[in-house]
Amino acid sequence: MTVAIQSNSPYPVPLKKNGLIESYKENSPTHVIPQKTIDLEVASLLKRIESTPGFDPTVKFDAKKHIIFKEEYCSPEVTKQFTLKDLKITKTHVPPLSDFGAAFPFPLISEEAVNIMLWEGFQPHVLEKWARLPNLATGANRLDFHIGGHARSEAPFSWAFFNSPELSEIVSKFCGFKARPLYNSEVCHFNVSLATEDPEIAATYPKTKEEIDAILAKQDAGDGDAIPSSLGLHYDSSSLALVIMMDLPKEAVGGQTTIVTGDEKSRRVPEPTIGSATIIQGRVLKHLASKPVTNHNRITCVAGMAIAPPILDNTALTSVKPSVMSRARYDTFYSDWTTYRFENLELRLKYLREKLVKRYEDGEKFNQEEVIGWCEEMEEYLHKTWDEMEAVHNPPYPSKHFSTPYDEY
């Protein structure tokens, strides 16, 4: 049987005028990276990486060598951490998985790890297939783009790192529940804003401290919508976002992850050092990836993460499906997404089946109400696996809830 809900929808087809990508099934050819960017700025980045003493892109990931995290970084005295209450967020559009809100930057990976992951992601053939200009961003140009979905097939070092049990354990310690990485399309993606090497464009950037401070003050006084960004104001479709700073020179100003607190104020995460990471519960915390005010690179590598089975997660398609997120390759993305969701359901069913068998063997009474609740939960999870697919749901993007005040939920 074929689902036939399109005719009942006010937006039956993804349209550009609604902020959607019409060529999403063809992998967004309208959003490819300009050759000028690859020949100038990307080539310059790769040259810098390859000239680093001792650089070897064939090095295999070694958690003991490449993860530089120390146990004491989990301490609130060492790494500043915020609960949702600390951030004045008392109402959310979906239930949070814990009261964890955000953890400010802490050292995570070595310089060698950073360079290898950048080298893997910025190869020209990888950019051709897996990178695209943003669909909707504030003040974006040819130097702002996303890379994603490449790790499993093109980036063995990155794939091993993001799927390592050591990384999941670190994230779990901060967020208060057992976390796991998401599917390939969301496990290792780059948000990129490069410094221009075009002299005419470079001349337009602010030069004095007074000019820079005035721009930052104006941006921070607003609600976040006007802050130039490679990824505009949004909620994540993943439960958690682990954001690793890959390139942001010390002299750069701006370029931090910016979160919106419960009083609708914009708050910038402190400027991180290279290889350090920030964690936010992005499914319930509005935020954006701001561009530097100055002419400098800002590159982050992000891992979408969620609560681990047998508990069912709260992930969604809203901001990552191919008609919205230009880097999402249609066949790869939906194969990743549905496989991930089905696997979680399998693990949940196995857990509940074993629980029922044990209860019976222990002589416990059968609880109809509880079992019905389990079934309803799994039905809803399965329904959410498809209810935002383009075949059935194409509302204008950005979604209305991205700009809805927290207090209105």
Sequence and secondary structure as in RCSB ss.txt:
>XXXX:A:sequence
MTVAIQSNSPYPVPLKKNGLIESYKENSPTHVIPQKTIDLEVASLLKRIESTPGFDPTVKFDAKKHIIFKEEYCS
PEVTKQFTLKDLKITKTHVPPLSDFGAAFPFPLISEEAVNIMLWEGFQPHVLEKWARLPNLATGANRLDFHIGGH
ARSEAPFSWAFFNSPELSEIVSKFCGFKARPLYNSEVCHFNVSLATEDPEIAATYPKTKEEIDAILAKQDAGDGD
AIPSSLGLHYDSSSLALVIMMDLPKEAVGGQTTIVTGDEKSRRVPEPTIGSATIIQGRVLKHLASKPVTNHNRIT
CVAGMAIAPPILDNTALTSVKPSVMSRARYDTFYSDWTTYRFENLELRLKYLREKLVKRYEDGEKFNQEEVIGWC
EEMEEYLHKTWDEMEAVHNPPYPSKHFSTPYDEY
>XXXX:A:secstr
     GGGSS  S  GGGT  TTGGGT GGG   HHHIIIIIHHHHHHHHTSTT  TT    HHHHB   GGGGS
TTTS EEETTTTT    SS  SSSEEEEEEEE B HHHHHHHHHHHT HHHHHHHEE  SS SS  TTEEEE S 
HHHH HHHHHHHT HHHHHHHHHHHTS EEE  HHHHSEEEEE     HHHHTTS  SHHHHHHHHHHHHHS ST
TS EEEEEE  SSSEEEEEEEE  TT  B  EEEE TTS EEE     TTEEEEE TTTS EEEE BSSS  EEE
EEEEEEE TTS     STTTSTTT TT  HHHHHHHHHHHHHHHHHHHHHHHHHHHHHHHHTT    HHHHHHHH
HHHHHHHHHHHTTSTTT    SS GGGSS GGG 
